[in-house]
Amino acid sequence: MNLTELATQHCQPRKGSQHALDAAQIATLLQQLPGWQLSADGQSISQNFKFANFHHTLGFINAVGFMANHEDHHPDIEAGYGHCRLLWSTHDVGGLSLNDFICAARVEGLLAR
């Protein structure tokens, strides 16, 4: 599955460990998301973003928030002047699910890179 295919999918309710991705699935999907990193514990993916100023950072956060609300799947967000870090995980599965990769791909689409 490539980045465009991921970004066109929608999140589905995923509860229980049967929806958790295994290491091979995570590695394959992560290849589609340049710059995204797997956490040391394998429970989340993250990316750091740089912006010219706080105004642009806040605009990005608002766009991500709108998308996340629409998909009903929300990241952890750390932000400051000119920077933002997004972390995706699916607490209901105890790790990573396809939803995390769908949302990360949608973030890439927001940035059109």
C-alpha positions as CSV (number, residue, x, y, z in Angstrom):
1,M,0.0,0.0,0.0
2,N,1.5,3.4,-1.0
3,L,1.1,6.8,0.6
4,T,-1.8,7.9,-1.6
5,E,-3.7,4.6,-1.0
6,L,-3.2,5.1,2.8
7,A,-4.4,8.7,2.7
8,T,-7.6,7.9,0.9
9,Q,-8.7,5.3,3.5
10,H,-10.8,6.2,6.5
11,C,-10.3,5.2,10.1
12,Q,-12.4,2.4,11.4
13,P,-13.2,1.6,15.1
14,R,-10.5,-0.7,16.2
15,K,-10.6,-2.2,19.7
16,G,-8.7,-5.2,21.0
17,S,-5.3,-6.6,20.3
18,Q,-6.5,-8.4,17.2
19,H,-6.3,-5.0,15.4
20,A,-2.7,-4.3,16.6
21,L,-0.2,-4.4,13.7
22,D,2.8,-6.7,14.0
23,A,6.4,-5.6,13.5
24,A,6.5,-6.7,9.8
25,Q,3.3,-4.8,9.0
26,I,4.6,-1.7,10.9
27,A,7.9,-1.8,9.0
28,T,6.1,-2.1,5.6
29,L,3.8,0.8,6.3
30,L,6.5,3.0,7.9
31,Q,8.4,2.8,4.6
32,Q,5.5,4.8,3.0
33,L,6.0,7.6,5.5
34,P,9.4,9.2,5.1
35,G,10.5,11.1,8.2
36,W,8.1,9.2,10.5
37,Q,9.8,7.3,13.3
38,L,8.8,4.3,15.3
39,S,9.1,4.8,19.1
40,A,11.7,2.7,21.0
41,D,8.8,0.7,22.5
42,G,7.1,0.2,19.2
43,Q,3.9,1.7,20.5
44,S,3.7,4.9,18.4
45,I,4.9,6.7,15.4
46,S,6.0,10.3,15.4
47,Q,7.2,13.1,13.3
48,N,8.7,16.5,14.1
49,F,7.6,19.4,11.9
50,K,9.2,22.9,11.6
51,F,7.4,26.1,10.7
52,A,8.4,29.7,10.1
53,N,6.5,31.0,13.1
54,F,3.8,30.2,15.7
55,H,1.1,31.3,13.3
56,H,2.0,28.6,10.8
57,T,2.5,26.1,13.6
58,L,-1.0,26.8,14.9
59,G,-2.5,26.6,11.4
60,F,-1.0,23.2,11.0
61,I,-2.3,22.0,14.4
62,N,-5.8,23.3,13.5
63,A,-5.7,21.4,10.2
64,V,-4.5,18.2,11.9
65,G,-7.2,18.6,14.6
66,F,-10.0,19.0,12.0
67,M,-8.8,15.9,10.2
68,A,-8.4,14.0,13.4
69,N,-11.9,14.9,14.5
70,H,-13.3,13.8,11.2
71,E,-11.6,10.5,11.4
72,D,-12.3,10.2,15.2
73,H,-8.7,9.3,15.8
74,H,-6.5,11.8,17.7
75,P,-2.8,12.3,18.0
76,D,-0.7,13.5,21.0
77,I,0.5,16.9,20.0
78,E,3.6,18.8,21.4
79,A,4.1,22.3,20.1
80,G,5.9,25.5,20.5
81,Y,7.1,28.5,18.5
82,G,7.9,27.2,15.0
83,H,7.7,23.5,15.8
84,C,5.2,20.7,16.4
85,R,5.5,17.0,17.1
86,L,2.7,14.5,16.3
87,L,2.5,11.1,17.9
88,W,0.0,8.5,16.7
89,S,-1.0,5.3,18.5
90,T,-4.2,3.4,19.1
91,H,-4.7,3.0,22.8
92,D,-7.6,0.7,22.3
93,V,-5.4,-1.9,20.7
94,G,-2.4,-1.4,22.9
95,G,-0.1,-0.2,20.1
96,L,-0.3,0.7,16.5
97,S,-3.2,0.1,14.2
98,L,-3.9,0.9,10.5
99,N,-5.6,4.1,11.7
100,D,-2.3,5.5,12.9
101,F,-0.8,5.1,9.4
102,I,-3.9,6.4,7.7
103,C,-3.8,9.6,9.8
104,A,0.0,10.0,9.3
105,A,-0.5,9.7,5.5
106,R,-3.3,12.3,5.7
107,V,-0.9,14.7,7.6
108,E,1.5,14.3,4.7
109,G,-1.3,15.2,2.4
110,L,-2.0,18.4,4.4
111,L,1.6,19.4,3.8
112,A,1.5,18.4,0.1
113,R,5.0,17.0,0.2
